[in-house]
């Protein structure tokens, strides 16, 4: 076995940087609904998620095996610079979608980057097409649909079981359930996403002859990947948390509990089977399903549409960036240095752009403006379930203020008929 070279060391550091971006990019998966409903304070939520991500990283290595020996053929002449280029493609796409506040898939960014770099470097023979279809593409399509349907059914069942009870009385219990389910999602995220970086580092070690082919990730790889994703999670991807917590639908405690429980079950099951699915797509699908499951709930389809477009673009976009990086990196040491400098410049530019309109724990729960489609749906949809009349202290003000014509749909029919009869007399 060879010693770790400078290039392999660069690959390992780059992989941990990707793991760090994965952490703050995917914090929303576990904590967006918990933060948006007020079940936990923002900083408390991300701290809990970070700790459980670290614990989850030690629970399984099945997904890491899928990355290190399933999708890419490690015996096809894959070199460390190819893995470096793939990671650069994934990091750039992660940061771009973070800047836009879109919960795209860090997993698919990684897969797209590795596939694109491999195709440029060694051709189609370096990619296991059947594994890509069975363990990446099919779960990518099925997971958000299954999670969304499960969350929709669970939300409807939850509201049915609590029918006739005051929502304020049940909110406390649901918030406690949300904390437990959010913890489970964080644990599941650690078992799935942290392993992807473990698999990449292990693949780099195998291609460099440091460890034997098909070997499990060494303990130091598991620990470093877990720490990196935990640190990223603790910083909190506030932009994406706002999108998932407030941008897709207005989430109430029963919905948050149902969405997170369904998402956690889906992620844990896939980790056990070795499916490297996108936790982002699972959790986003669950949030949309919970919005559809509540009577009167409205999904903001403009935001959902942008998310789906980002999902579809993730694999090819990260692959194209990685392909260009692989072409440069294949030219020798100067090519690797050029890729590193360009990557740092792009990342710095994205960070500078994010500072123009910063989002943090203090404004993460500000509601995003509704799009045209959502506004149109809201004008024909009934008021959200559980909506109550204004408080008594506000009744006088409400009575003296003119009622806009667009809001007449919220006035009970009996009241409208009584007013009409009075006017006719």
TINU-904284 format. One line per 10 residues: their letters; for each residue z, x, y of N, C-alpha, C. Coordinates in steps of 0.001 Angstrom, whole numbers, plus 500000, padded with zeros to 6 digits. Last residue first. Example, Ala and Ser with C-alpha at 12.3 -4.5 7.8 and 13.67 -1.06 7.14 Angstrom:
BEGIN
SA) 507080,512850,497750,507140,513670,498940,507870,512900,500030 | 507800,513190,494310,507800,512300,495500,507800,513200,496700
REM end
This chain:
BEGIN
XXXXXXXXXX) 502803,415466,546439,503571,414422,547135,503628,414744,548617 | 501532,417804,545743,500699,416588,545804,501413,415463,546541 | 503681,419594,545704,502636,419768,546717,501803,418501,546871 | 505034,418694,543432,505685,418651,544756,504663,418722,545869 | 503192,419284,541444,503560,417898,541681,504199,417729,543051 | 503123,422076,541615,501901,421324,541894,502217,419872,542214 | 505699,422730,540838,505273,423055,542187,504020,422264,542574 | 505586,421845,538191,506546,421228,539110,506133,421500,540560 | 503664,423569,537117,503378,422139,537151,504308,421428,538144 | 504983,426057,537347,503739,425835,538072,503433,424347,538197
XXXXXXXXXX) 507136,425614,535610,507396,425842,537032,506141,425577,537855 | 505815,425420,533170,506567,424268,533674,506858,424397,535158 | 504731,427986,532837,503826,426866,533070,504561,425663,533645 | 506319,430742,534560,506250,429785,533472,505394,428583,533840 | 504488,433427,535899,505321,432265,536226,505206,431257,535100 | 502660,435367,535305,504015,435601,534828,504941,434435,535118 | 500325,434682,536526,500387,434495,535076,501788,434703,534528 | 500501,435406,539132,500839,434021,538821,500941,433782,537331 | 499766,437870,539983,500993,437806,539213,501344,436380,538805 | 497525,437576,541526,497344,438231,540227,498569,438116,539366
XXXXXXXXXX) 498522,436501,543886,497813,435617,542962,497685,436234,541590 | 501884,437480,544698,500446,437729,544652,499773,436840,543622 | 504247,435638,546374,503845,436034,545029,502346,436263,545020 | 506288,436666,549128,505115,435966,548604,504717,436520,547247 | 509853,436505,549024,508637,437314,549080,507465,436524,548529 | 511976,434870,548560,511384,434835,549894,510092,435608,549978 | 512647,435398,545951,512246,434041,546297,511555,433999,547646 | 513389,438048,545924,512196,437669,545186,511711,436299,545612 | 515735,437894,547422,514613,438664,547942,513320,438243,547269 | 517274,436348,545682,516988,435887,547027,515789,436591,547619
XXXXXXXXXX) 517412,437899,543352,516744,436608,543321,516366,436143,544709 | 518795,440170,543097,517470,440321,543647,516753,438983,543812 | 521111,439435,541931,521224,440038,543251,519869,440180,543920 | 520272,438586,539447,520685,437581,540426,520736,438147,541827 | 517283,440371,538384,518728,440162,538435,519078,439191,539555 | 514241,438866,537142,514982,439755,538042,516452,439399,538084 | 514012,438159,533579,513806,437832,534984,514584,438789,535855 | 512772,440426,531035,513729,439476,531577,513431,439235,533040 | 510999,441114,528080,511053,441199,529547,511957,440097,530086 | 510669,441001,525350,512007,441309,525846,512099,441395,527341
XXXXXXXXXX) 507366,442256,525211,508461,441552,524547,509795,441981,525113 | 505432,442239,528242,506035,442916,527104,507215,442145,526541 | 503429,439311,529038,504428,440307,529418,505016,440971,528177 | 500088,439189,527530,501374,438608,527902,502348,439688,528313 | 497016,440353,529051,498026,440435,528004,499304,439752,528469 | 495264,440473,531114,495069,439372,530175,496113,439359,529072 | 495977,442674,532573,495809,441416,533300,495647,440229,532375 | 495978,444775,530766,497267,444271,531227,497140,442932,531963 | 493262,445322,530496,493989,444725,529370,495306,444111,529828 | 492738,446457,533003,492058,445227,532615,492791,444529,531469
XXXXXXXXXX) 494327,448744,532833,494600,447744,533864,493965,446405,533514 | 493027,450112,530743,494405,449648,530575,494747,448566,531584 | 490550,450682,531951,490610,449853,530743,492004,449278,530558 | 491316,452305,534137,490625,451039,534361,490751,450117,533165 | 494681,453680,533658,493240,453735,533818,492638,452349,533976 | 497762,454071,535451,496961,453458,534403,495480,453579,534716 | 499491,457089,536275,498733,455900,536687,497858,455391,535553 | 502492,457951,534476,501136,458262,534874,500415,456987,535320 | 505828,458065,535539,504791,457321,534840,503422,457698,535384 | 508091,460699,534938,507290,459967,535913,506104,459327,535209
XXXXXXXXXX) 509484,462280,533193,509422,460852,532898,508729,460037,533987 | 509471,464843,534235,508696,464598,533027,508538,463113,532729 | 510791,465892,536371,509801,464845,536647,508986,464464,535422 | 512620,467731,535371,513042,466843,536453,512055,465712,536722 | 511494,469364,533491,512443,468352,533015,512823,467351,534101 | 508195,469589,534985,509325,470132,534249,510268,469001,533873 | 505122,470515,536262,505845,469434,535584,506965,470075,534778 | 503353,471521,539203,504280,471800,538101,504933,470532,537560 | 500563,471962,540325,501264,470688,540143,502238,470849,538980 | 500134,474706,540422,499771,473892,541578,500458,472526,541519
XXXXXXXXXX) 500669,475960,538049,501723,476003,539067,501388,475161,540297 | 498379,475896,536551,499434,474943,536202,500527,474894,537262 | 496921,478043,537552,496463,476681,537849,497552,475655,537576 | 498348,480148,536401,498343,479999,537859,497905,478590,538257 | 497694,479704,533699,499088,479600,534146,499161,479402,535661 | 494951,480211,533756,495439,478883,533374,496875,478693,533850 | 494974,482932,534456,494330,481953,535336,494825,480543,535043 | 496249,484065,532234,496860,484158,533549,496282,483151,534526 | 494347,483513,530241,495693,482927,530149,496399,482966,531506 | 492212,485079,531178,492061,483627,531048,493426,482953,531019
XXXXXXXXXX) 493357,487661,531049,492873,487138,532319,492749,485617,532280 | 493895,487934,528315,495003,487955,529273,494581,487371,530622 | 491258,487859,527363,492217,486826,526952,493390,486761,527924 | 490205,490196,528496,489645,488895,528865,490616,487762,528520 | 491784,492113,527159,491833,492008,528619,491315,490646,529075 | 491064,491649,524448,492456,491521,524867,492560,491327,526382 | 488334,492207,524514,488787,490864,524144,490222,490646,524622 | 488460,494947,525146,487809,494000,526057,488264,492570,525785 | 489699,496003,522871,490374,496101,524168,489784,495118,525175 | 487696,495468,520996,489016,494853,520835,489766,494875,522165
XXXXXXXXXX) 485672,497106,522066,485480,495670,521960,486795,494932,521820 | 486697,499633,521775,486468,499144,523129,486254,497629,523137 | 486760,499847,518966,488015,499775,519711,487823,499251,521132 | 483957,497762,517924,484820,498929,517878,486059,498746,518744 | 482543,495459,517760,481851,496623,518321,482704,497886,518302 | 484025,493287,516991,483315,494021,515948,482588,495248,516448 | 484857,492139,519335,485821,492959,518602,485154,493778,517508 | 482537,490664,520016,482967,491805,520829,483887,492734,520043 | 482533,488793,517914,481352,489632,518161,481728,490868,518973 | 485018,487591,518242,484758,488381,517029,483548,489293,517217
XXXXXXXXXX) 484649,486249,520650,485644,487324,520580,485400,488212,519370 | 482721,484387,519844,482403,485371,520867,483359,486548,520851 | 484305,483023,517951,483066,483678,517531,482642,484739,518552 | 486354,481960,519513,486681,483003,518534,485428,483740,518069 | 484865,480076,520946,485569,481141,521663,485872,482301,520715 | 484008,478492,518770,483038,479174,519625,483679,480323,520400 | 486448,477536,517696,485557,478353,516881,484550,479127,517716 | 487422,475971,519746,488170,477182,519389,487302,478120,518558 | 485326,474032,519556,485570,474782,520789,486333,476073,520502 | 485414,472948,516906,484246,473705,517376,484509,474545,518625
XXXXXXXXXX) 488220,471962,516871,487670,472897,515880,486458,473653,516413 | 488338,470252,519273,489225,471391,519030,488633,472400,518056 | 486857,467984,519690,486336,469234,520233,487120,470458,519782 | 488365,465949,518584,487044,466222,518019,486492,467568,518487 | 490643,466030,520245,490768,466286,518809,489423,466680,518206 | 489499,465294,522691,490056,466648,522535,490222,467000,521066 | 488865,462638,522059,487789,463577,522393,488272,465019,522224 | 491466,461667,521733,490561,461697,520577,489393,462644,520829 | 492428,461910,524387,493060,462627,523287,492117,462760,522099 | 490794,460153,525772,490743,461584,526104,491365,462427,524995
XXXXXXXXXX) 491662,457759,524555,490288,458219,524393,490138,459694,524710 | 494303,457583,525443,494046,457738,524012,492629,458248,523768 | 493805,457174,528190,494492,458385,527736,494227,458647,526267 | 492517,454709,527957,491858,455814,528652,492480,457148,528248 | 494320,453038,526703,493192,453527,525924,492432,454636,526634 | 497461,452624,526483,496578,453102,527551,495380,453806,526901 | 498486,449712,524841,498154,451124,524709,497198,451508,525840 | 500990,447430,525440,499620,447797,525785,499461,449301,525633 | 502929,444814,523988,502746,446220,524297,501273,446540,524526 | 503070,442238,523101,502940,442439,524534,502787,443893,524932
XXXXXXXXXX) 504932,443235,520405,504264,442099,521024,504256,442287,522541 | 504358,446367,519006,505254,445555,519839,504475,444454,520527 | 502287,447717,517747,503194,446917,516933,504141,446048,517732 | 500955,449249,519552,500261,448075,519043,501193,447152,518281 | 502897,451228,519892,502481,450422,521035,501775,449151,520608 | 502989,452331,517366,504185,451636,517850,503861,450781,519068 | 500449,453505,517272,500780,452408,516366,501996,451631,516818 | 500784,455509,519195,499817,454437,519432,500108,453232,518543 | 502723,457040,517821,503041,456456,519129,502085,455315,519443 | 501281,457796,515537,502478,456973,515402,502850,456297,516717
XXXXXXXXXX) 499294,459403,516652,498923,458174,515965,500103,457242,515805 | 500938,461477,517557,500185,460676,518526,499751,459354,517910 | 501876,462470,515104,502821,461890,516058,502115,461043,517121 | 499431,463323,513920,500328,462385,513232,501241,461691,514246 | 498444,465111,515785,497689,463902,515496,498555,462862,514794 | 500476,467071,515652,500161,466395,516906,499436,465090,516648 | 500368,468061,513121,501542,467265,513470,501304,466512,514776 | 497628,468215,511154,498032,468347,512548,499233,467454,512828 | 498140,469711,507884,497651,468713,508831,498179,468966,510230 | 497783,471331,505460,498089,471871,506787,497579,470912,507851
XXXXXXXXXX) 499231,470453,502498,498225,470021,503460,498634,470505,504855 | 501115,470963,500547,500335,472086,501042,499221,471697,501978 | 502829,469013,499771,501559,469084,499059,500689,470260,499499 | 504903,469364,501588,505194,469513,500166,503911,469690,499363 | 503580,468710,503935,504067,470079,503744,504346,470349,502272 | 503156,465977,503538,502002,466874,503576,502422,468331,503383 | 505794,465018,503664,505004,464822,502443,503822,465786,502404 | 506460,465693,506300,507182,466301,505179,506414,466164,503876 | 504659,464052,507734,504588,465514,507848,505281,466197,506670 | 505433,461425,506998,504068,461892,506757,503992,463417,506764
XXXXXXXXXX) 508095,461341,507873,507796,461142,506454,506404,461673,506117 | 507714,461693,510652,508462,462686,509875,508157,462566,508386 | 506318,459342,511342,505697,460658,511518,506397,461718,510672 | 508218,457329,510815,506952,457366,510089,506279,458724,510171 | 510181,458083,512680,510504,458051,511262,509236,458109,510422 | 508849,457827,515131,509296,459142,514688,509634,459171,513206 | 508273,455045,515254,507209,456044,515331,507652,457383,514764 | 510829,453819,515120,509824,453541,514098,508743,454620,514078 | 512051,454866,517456,512653,455077,516144,511615,454893,515044 | 510334,453909,519452,510520,455337,519258,511091,455662,517895
XXXXXXXXXX) 510675,451130,519161,509383,451735,518886,509516,453238,518622 | 513374,450803,519916,512932,450430,518564,511593,451063,518192 | 513283,451934,522689,514007,452561,521584,513576,452109,520179 | 509870,451799,523922,511256,451354,523933,511959,451911,522697 | 507208,453128,525790,507966,453148,524545,509395,452681,524790 | 504185,452302,526889,505574,452253,527331,506456,452085,526107 | 501688,454727,525895,502225,453371,525935,503648,453441,526463 | 500683,457203,526880,499974,456427,525861,500405,454971,525888 | 502319,458362,528861,500902,458197,529115,500165,457329,528125 | 504960,458819,528183,504670,457803,529191,503187,457489,529335
XXXXXXXXXX) 505019,460592,525990,506142,459704,526232,505837,458564,527172 | 502635,462005,526032,502997,461262,524824,504110,460264,525078 | 502644,463026,528690,501508,462251,528177,501913,461404,526983 | 505096,464410,528824,504855,463268,529705,503713,462397,529154 | 504637,466379,526910,505724,465419,526692,505513,464195,527571 | 502687,467839,528162,502290,467030,526998,503388,466028,526646 | 504213,468977,530221,502989,468240,530515,502614,467314,529361 | 506302,470357,528960,506595,469144,529722,505353,468327,530032 | 507051,471810,526393,505717,471563,526941,505737,470282,527750 | 509770,473923,526263,509359,472535,526469,507987,472409,527092
XXXXXXXXXX) 511235,476124,525597,510681,476059,526947,510184,474655,527275 | 511770,475608,522917,512864,475495,523872,512352,475432,525315 | 509348,476183,521679,509824,474806,521720,510903,474634,522782 | 509288,478953,521890,508281,478147,522574,508714,476701,522710 | 511462,479548,520230,511501,479921,521651,510482,479111,522455 | 510462,478590,517775,511677,478009,518348,511782,478323,519844 | 508324,480228,517298,508040,478809,517541,509263,478110,518135 | 509727,482686,516999,508703,482522,518032,508451,481048,518329 | 511404,482235,514779,511999,482518,516098,510986,482275,517212 | 509503,481853,512728,510457,480800,513067,511068,480998,514445
XXXXXXXXXX) 508245,484338,512705,507468,483135,513023,508392,481989,513430 | 510387,485985,511937,509753,486186,513246,508934,484965,513657 | 511004,484970,509344,511995,484948,510423,511333,485072,511798 | 508613,485404,507926,509166,484052,508037,510117,483965,509228 | 508465,488188,508133,507391,487358,508688,507895,485936,508902 | 510699,489005,506755,510635,489303,508185,509529,488514,508870 | 510042,488164,504128,511127,487507,504852,511049,487774,506345 | 506460,487846,503568,507739,488568,503528,508783,487866,504397 | 504687,485167,502022,505053,485854,503276,506377,486600,503119 | 503438,485996,498737,504169,485117,499646,504493,485875,500932
XXXXXXXXXX) 500112,487191,497956,501562,487364,498049,502166,486316,498981 | 497400,487293,497626,498094,486083,497166,499617,486224,497200 | 497300,490896,497435,496638,489596,497611,497459,488464,496990 | 500171,492768,498663,499207,492434,497618,498547,491093,497901 | 500304,494295,501936,500891,493530,500837,499785,493158,499864 | 498598,496050,503250,500040,496251,503379,500784,495500,502266 | 495863,495861,503537,496391,496522,502357,497885,496755,502386 | 494827,494362,505551,495144,495754,505863,495735,496516,504692 | 494665,491898,504370,493410,492574,504706,493635,494037,505058 | 497446,491381,504207,496643,491515,502985,495352,492275,503281
XXXXXXXXXX) 498179,491178,506873,498803,492212,506036,498014,492447,504760 | 496680,488953,507608,496416,490246,508248,497007,491393,507417 | 497903,487020,505986,496488,487328,505790,496130,488671,506406 | 500434,487033,507173,500301,487474,505779,498855,487833,505467 | 499738,485939,509635,500281,487301,509579,500152,487862,508162 | 498874,483402,508753,497953,484292,509465,498450,485734,509403 | 501199,482340,507574,500003,482539,506762,499026,483500,507416 | 502899,482191,509792,503257,483049,508647,502025,483362,507802 | 501507,480274,511207,501548,481637,511727,501965,482614,510636 | 502012,478157,509486,500625,478537,509754,500558,479950,510325
XXXXXXXXXX) 504735,477717,509478,504136,478366,508310,502708,478818,508559 | 505188,476286,511736,505624,477682,511724,504987,478435,510563 | 504167,473754,510896,503452,474563,511877,503896,476020,511907 | 505916,472886,508683,504456,472832,508641,503829,473831,509610 | 508616,473187,509100,508116,473437,507744,506595,473472,507699 | 508806,472446,511784,509058,473827,511399,508518,474145,510020 | 508300,469722,511540,507364,470559,512298,507550,472023,511953 | 510561,468880,510181,509269,468804,509507,508238,469682,510211 | 512443,469254,512206,512580,469988,510950,511243,470030,510216 | 511429,467411,514039,511522,468830,514391,511637,469695,513146
XXXXXXXXXX) 511750,465024,512592,510411,465468,512973,510420,466951,513325 | 514552,464958,512429,513765,465065,511202,512341,465528,511494 | 515211,464625,515091,515666,465830,514393,514853,466056,513120 | 514140,462112,515450,513569,463236,516182,513983,464564,515554 | 515874,460620,513854,514471,460735,513445,513773,461875,514179 | 518276,460921,515326,518196,461368,513932,516744,461564,513502 | 517508,459786,517757,517971,461178,517721,517861,461728,516306 | 516886,457173,516944,515855,458042,517494,516254,459512,517434 | 519396,456185,516244,518382,456381,515206,517258,457282,515667 | 520457,456063,518802,521071,456962,517818,520098,457233,516673
XXXXXXXXXX) 518758,454102,519793,518732,455440,520393,519383,456462,519461 | 519476,451926,518255,518141,452492,518089,518050,453886,518695 | 522064,451478,519229,521865,451854,517837,520506,452489,517598 | 521437,450789,521882,522292,451943,521595,522111,452419,520160 | 519879,448455,521677,519279,449698,522181,520113,450921,521816 | 521084,446090,521021,520562,446901,519916,520056,448273,520370 | 521809,445011,523463,522844,445217,522445,522378,446146,521334 | 519416,444760,524830,520399,445716,525347,521483,446008,524310 | 518177,442699,523457,517647,444052,523309,518638,445096,523805 | 519999,440299,521698,519709,440874,522994,519280,442330,522824
XXXXXXXXXX) 518398,438717,518938,519490,439523,519480,519056,440132,520806 | 516135,437484,518078,517256,436637,518450,518437,437399,519016 | 515195,440036,515825,514815,438836,516575,516043,437967,516841 | 515414,442305,514372,516311,442184,515526,516013,440936,516351 | 513419,442012,512499,514806,442050,512022,515795,441848,513174 | 511200,442149,514192,511468,440917,513448,512924,440871,512994 | 511292,444760,515124,511486,443669,516078,511778,442348,515374 | 510832,446058,512639,512044,446322,513418,512330,445188,514398 | 508298,445155,511935,509438,444827,511086,510746,444999,511848 | 506810,446305,514006,506847,444851,513863,508031,444411,513012
XXXXXXXXXX) 507287,449027,513421,507698,448455,514710,507803,446941,514621 | 506146,449305,510897,507581,449523,511054,508090,448927,512363 | 503446,448822,511486,504164,447927,510573,505674,448061,510748 | 503001,450992,513239,502781,449628,513699,503541,448632,512819 | 503541,453177,511579,504391,452945,512753,504225,451516,513275 | 501471,452873,509690,502870,452828,509260,503796,452533,510427 | 499232,453163,511339,499445,451894,510635,500894,451762,510185 | 499663,455845,512179,499605,454746,513138,499847,453396,512493 | 499560,457282,509779,500798,457292,510565,500820,456142,511559 | 496883,456718,509060,497985,456322,508187,499296,456246,508961
XXXXXXXXXX) 495579,457865,511293,495374,456456,510946,496530,455950,510099 | 496353,460549,511286,496732,459693,512425,496566,458214,512130 | 495358,461271,508556,496767,461353,508965,497098,460475,510168 | 492544,461114,508210,493439,460133,507578,494832,460104,508189 | 491383,463214,509640,490938,461843,509867,491979,460841,509381 | 492788,465415,508704,492641,465229,510151,492230,463807,510479 | 492554,465295,505893,493850,464975,506518,493732,464735,508023 | 489743,466057,505917,490182,464739,505431,491567,464388,505972 | 489860,468710,507057,489090,467634,507664,489557,466250,507222 | 491816,470176,505400,491816,470163,506862,491137,468911,507404
XXXXXXXXXX) 491595,470016,502670,492926,470282,503226,492983,470317,504744 | 488911,469385,502076,490010,468685,501401,491342,468845,502114 | 487340,471054,503775,487140,469605,503719,488377,468895,503189 | 488371,473593,503267,488326,473090,504644,488199,471573,504639 | 487933,473806,500525,489309,473773,501015,489365,473244,502449 | 485154,473897,500501,485836,472782,499839,487282,472667,500303 | 484592,476319,501886,484217,475030,502454,484939,473862,501830 | 486077,479069,502557,486114,478146,501429,485850,476738,501958 | 484286,481669,504060,485024,480423,504271,484941,479568,503015 | 482630,483789,503633,484033,484079,503898,484889,482850,504083
XXXXXXXXXX) 480034,482945,503391,480747,483300,502163,482220,483577,502380 | 478961,482686,505900,479543,481494,505273,480323,481813,504006 | 479875,485817,507562,478999,484753,507119,479737,483626,506416 | 481425,487781,508684,481014,487965,507276,480123,486849,506756 | 481530,487240,511534,481781,488569,510973,481217,488757,509567 | 481004,484573,512094,480276,485602,512828,480378,486951,512125 | 482814,483315,510340,481376,483062,510210,480553,484129,510920 | 485281,484219,511342,484837,484627,510006,483337,484432,509843 | 485448,482951,513818,485431,484412,513759,484917,484903,512407 | 485467,480227,512964,484421,480752,513842,484318,482262,513781
XXXXXXXXXX) 487819,480147,511384,486514,479853,510783,485388,480433,511638 | 489823,480781,513246,489629,481623,512060,488253,481409,511442 | 489452,478666,515127,489344,480060,515513,489079,480974,514330 | 489918,476390,513544,488617,476595,514167,488406,478040,514573 | 492630,476823,512871,491604,476767,511828,490215,477035,512411 | 493780,476754,515452,493899,477943,514613,492818,477961,513540 | 493115,474173,516219,492680,475291,517049,492730,476586,516244 | 494442,472753,514282,492989,472780,514223,492414,473857,515132 | 497082,473294,515183,496651,473651,513826,495134,473760,513756 | 497233,472174,517656,497332,473628,517559,496846,474107,516196
XXXXXXXXXX) 495465,469450,518756,496061,470056,517568,496055,471573,517638 | 496490,467989,521913,495504,468362,520896,496211,469128,519785 | 497669,466238,524115,498289,466665,522850,497250,466917,521767 | 496959,467309,527350,496428,466605,526184,497090,467119,524912 | 497349,468468,529826,498352,467533,529337,497902,466757,528119 | 495709,470432,530715,495228,469068,530906,496241,468025,530448 | 497209,472608,529848,497004,472430,531280,496550,471003,531592 | 496910,472241,527080,498239,472109,527695,498110,471871,529195 | 494235,472831,526800,494658,471453,526562,496068,471216,527095 | 494367,475596,527449,493506,474687,528199,493949,473237,528030
XXXXXXXXXX) 496101,476614,525498,496497,476644,526902,495646,475708,527755 | 494622,476183,523128,495969,475628,523291,496360,475547,524763 | 492364,477764,523631,492230,476305,523556,493589,475624,523713 | 493562,480328,523592,492855,479863,524793,492726,478343,524772 | 494563,480431,520954,495477,480503,522101,494807,479957,523360 | 492219,480328,519369,493235,479282,519261,494159,479261,520473 | 490877,482694,520139,490246,481384,520318,491255,480253,520284 | 492786,484572,519282,492453,484472,520703,491801,483123,520996 | 492679,484213,516511,493904,483862,517237,493647,483722,518733 | 490128,485223,515963,490450,483829,515680,491689,483361,516423
XXXXXXXXXX) 490481,487913,516676,489547,487081,517428,489824,485594,517204 | 492323,488677,514669,492680,488788,516084,491784,487888,516938 | 490762,488361,512420,491926,487490,512580,492386,487499,514035 | 488974,490436,512936,488475,489068,512786,489617,488075,513003 | 490524,492697,512883,489980,492283,514172,489382,490871,514123 | 491162,492965,510105,492185,492504,511051,491620,492049,512394 | 488431,491576,508161,489145,492695,508768,490156,492177,509781 | 487134,490416,505176,487813,490038,506413,488627,491220,506911 | 485730,490658,502819,485528,491665,503848,486130,491299,505187 | 486487,488729,501074,485084,488715,501530,484819,489747,502625
XXXXXXXXXX) 489032,488258,500243,488310,489351,499573,486866,489482,500055 | 490006,486025,501478,490543,487319,501912,489817,488503,501293 | 488458,483394,502658,488398,484247,501468,488810,485658,501872 | 490336,480820,504164,489548,482041,504350,489609,482871,503076 | 491841,478751,502970,490693,478436,503817,489759,479637,503967 | 493726,480107,501188,493032,478875,500846,491768,478660,501635 | 495413,482193,501813,494534,482354,500665,493739,481130,500325 | 496755,481653,504176,496506,483045,503814,495535,483196,502655 | 496904,478815,504304,496257,479587,505369,495838,480957,504855 | 498246,478135,501966,496963,477505,502255,496198,478309,503303
XXXXXXXXXX) 500599,479549,502284,499670,479957,501230,498292,479369,501456 | 501743,478038,504320,501390,479433,504586,500412,479954,503535 | 502320,475692,502943,501268,475669,503949,500820,477085,504292 | 504426,476651,501289,503201,476103,500706,502056,476093,501711 | 506923,477533,501869,505819,478444,502200,504486,477921,501673 | 509972,476149,503267,508810,476096,502379,507794,477138,502815 | 512176,476590,504955,512295,475625,503857,511145,475645,502866 | 512194,478069,507254,512674,478725,506041,512627,477819,504807 | 511430,476442,509323,510537,477538,508961,510935,478196,507644 | 513564,474741,509841,512457,474266,509019,511531,475369,508557
XXXXXXXXXX) 515114,476299,511597,515608,476009,510249,514459,475606,509332 | 513415,476240,513842,513776,477516,513226,514270,477305,511795 | 513394,473535,514424,512142,474215,514081,512418,475529,513364 | 516053,473202,515131,515601,472637,513864,514231,473166,513462 | 516132,474529,517615,517008,474962,516524,516503,474457,515180 | 514246,473028,519087,514041,474454,518838,514875,474936,517653 | 515440,470495,519221,514172,470657,518520,513920,472118,518173 | 517660,471065,520815,517851,470606,519444,516582,470806,518627 | 516305,471767,523180,517185,472738,522526,517424,472350,521063 | 514984,469431,523860,514173,470580,523464,515036,471655,522794
XXXXXXXXXX) 517241,467743,524394,516261,467404,523364,515478,468636,522915 | 518503,468960,526546,519220,468826,525279,518248,468574,524139 | 516538,468630,528496,516876,469979,528041,517655,469959,526732 | 516386,465684,528702,515254,466555,528359,515647,467927,527822 | 518884,463780,526971,518428,464436,528180,517348,465454,527816 | 518031,461122,524722,518584,462450,524963,518081,462959,526316 | 517145,458550,525203,518091,458772,524110,518766,460133,524233 | 515256,457876,527078,516573,458267,527560,517590,458479,526465 | 512683,457425,526369,513590,456272,526292,514997,456612,526765 | 511575,459962,526699,511072,458862,527523,511977,457637,527487
XXXXXXXXXX) 512883,461527,524783,513094,461801,526206,512690,460597,527048 | 511919,460381,522433,513360,460468,522645,513687,460693,524113 | 509177,460772,522676,509705,459402,522702,511210,459405,522952 | 509071,463636,522638,508513,462852,523745,509118,461456,523810 | 509963,465208,520473,510913,464797,521501,510359,463912,522610 | 508024,465931,518588,509350,465511,518147,510128,464796,519227 | 505717,466413,520095,505636,465697,518820,506993,465140,518409 | 506363,468015,522247,506212,466571,522467,506195,465795,521166 | 506162,470558,521294,507497,469996,521493,507437,468485,521626 | 503669,471733,521094,503991,470660,520149,505409,470123,520277
XXXXXXXXXX) 503514,473717,522993,502444,472732,522945,502858,471515,522122 | 505641,475350,522431,505746,474511,523633,504635,473474,523692 | 504688,476278,519817,506000,475675,520020,506045,474806,521261 | 502201,477403,520273,502306,476248,519373,503622,475523,519586 | 502953,479589,521767,502222,478500,522425,502232,477235,521574 | 504225,480995,519635,504984,480611,520826,504286,479466,521565 | 502054,481441,517972,503181,480642,517480,504038,480147,518639 | 500567,483142,519615,500031,481819,519252,501152,480901,518783 | 502357,485279,519555,502065,484627,520833,501486,483236,520586 | 502166,485918,516871,503450,485401,517355,503292,484758,518740
XXXXXXXXXX) 499543,486848,516842,499903,485688,516028,501217,485077,516499 | 499812,489088,518462,498973,487972,518922,499297,486706,518140 | 501410,490676,516790,501920,490250,518097,501129,489058,518615 | 499596,491005,514649,500897,490363,514427,501472,489852,515747 | 497497,492371,515902,497260,491057,515301,498583,490303,515112 | 498777,494744,516580,498261,493878,517641,498031,492469,517119 | 499291,495712,513984,500408,495389,514870,499986,494480,516019 | 496702,496160,513183,497461,495113,512497,498672,494718,513330 | 496148,498287,514943,495375,497045,515021,496114,495902,514335 | 497946,500270,514118,498045,499730,515468,497321,498393,515568
XXXXX) 499028,499490,510704,498287,500239,511710,498476,499585,513077 | 501503,499723,508351,500967,498848,509385,500303,499710,510469 | 500431,501620,505443,501375,501292,506502,500689,500383,507523 | 499241,500452,502245,499134,501192,503487,500231,500773,504458 | 500000,500828,498798,500000,500000,500000,500000,500870,501264
REM end
